[in-house]
Amino acid sequence: MTVRIIGAPTDYGQDRRGVDMGPSAIRYAGLSDALASAGVDAVDAGDLTVPRAEERDPDARQPSAGNAKFLQETEEVTTALADRVADSVAAGETPLVLGGDHSVAIGSLSGSARDAEIGAVWFDAHGDYNTPTTSPSGNVHGMPLAAALGYAEWDGVEWANAPGLREENVAYVGLRALDDSEREAIRATEMTAYTMSDIDERGITDVVEAALSVASDGVDGVHASLDMDWLDPTIAPGVGTPVRGGVTYREAHHAMELVAETDGLRSMEVVEVNPVLDESNETASLATELVASAFGKRIL
C-alpha cells in the first residue's frame, strides 16, 4: 500500500488560531517513520498553499442565509484538496489528509467520492452537521458533514457536496457534544450515531465494528475521519474544542486497528491538532500513533 500524505494547513474553520500548524506538528512527531513501521510506503506531497487567515476578511463572502466565516477561502482550499485526493485515489494510493481544522473534510469527502460510492466513519466528539443558519458561531469546522451531504442550505452547493456519499453509509463514533438543532437534524437523517454512552454500554469493539459495517455496506470504499477531540482532553490536550469524557488511549488505538482490518479504506484524515494549545507536542505524537494503527501497525 502507498499512502500519500497531503497537508491542508487551514484555520479558517474555527476561532482558535494555531490549528494551521497541525500538519507540521504531525510530521515533526514522526509520521513518516510511524507509517513505515506499519509496513506501508509513504509519499509526502507537501502542503496545499493556504493564505493566512489574518490576511483575509472572514465576512467578505456570505451564504444566502446565515453566517459562514471564510466561505470563499474554504471553497478555494477544499476544491484544491478534492482534486489532490481524487488524483491520489485514481493513482491507486490511499490519501491521508493532515488538517488543519475539520472543514478540510469537505475536500477529502468530495475528492474521495468522485466517481465512486463511499461510506464514512466519523470519530468525533461533535456532529459537524450544522449549517450557516443553525451554527452558533459560523465556523465551518462544525459543518463539513452537512456540506458534503448537501443538507439544508448546503443543497446544490457543488464545490461542497459529495454526491457519492449517502446518509445511510455514514456512522458517527463517540458523539458527546451536539447543539440542539444539530441533534434534531441528525435524528431525522438515515445516518447511524453511536455516542460515548453507547461505547460505555457496548464497548469500543462492538461499536466500531458496527459503524464500519454501516459505512462499508454496498460502497466502493470507506473514508475515516479522525478528529483529535474525539479523545479525552487529558490525553489529547492540543485541540481547539475539547470535551471531557472522550475515548481512552487504548480505546482509540483499538478503534484504529479495527479500521485497518476493514476492507476498502479509501481515504483518511486526521484533524484539529493545535500545537499552540498542546503540551510537548503530545497530541500530534498521539495522532501519528493512531494513524499508524489505522494503516496496520500492531503490537505483535
Secondary structure, DSSP 8 states (H G I E B T S, - for coil): -EEEEEEE---TTSSSTTGGGHHHHHHHTTHHHHHHHTT-EEEEEEE-----GGGS-TTSS--SSS--TTHHHHHHHHHHHHHHHHHHHHTT-EEEEEESSGGGHHHHHHHHTTTS-EEEEEE-SB-----TTT-SS--GGG-HHHHHHT-GGGTT-TTT--TTEEEEEEEEEEE-B--HHHHHHHHTSS-EEEEHHHHHHH-HHHHHHHHHHHHHTTSSEEEEEEEGGGB-TTT----SS--SS-B-HHHHHHHHHHHHHSTTEEEEEEE---TTT-STTHHHHHHHHHHHHHTT----
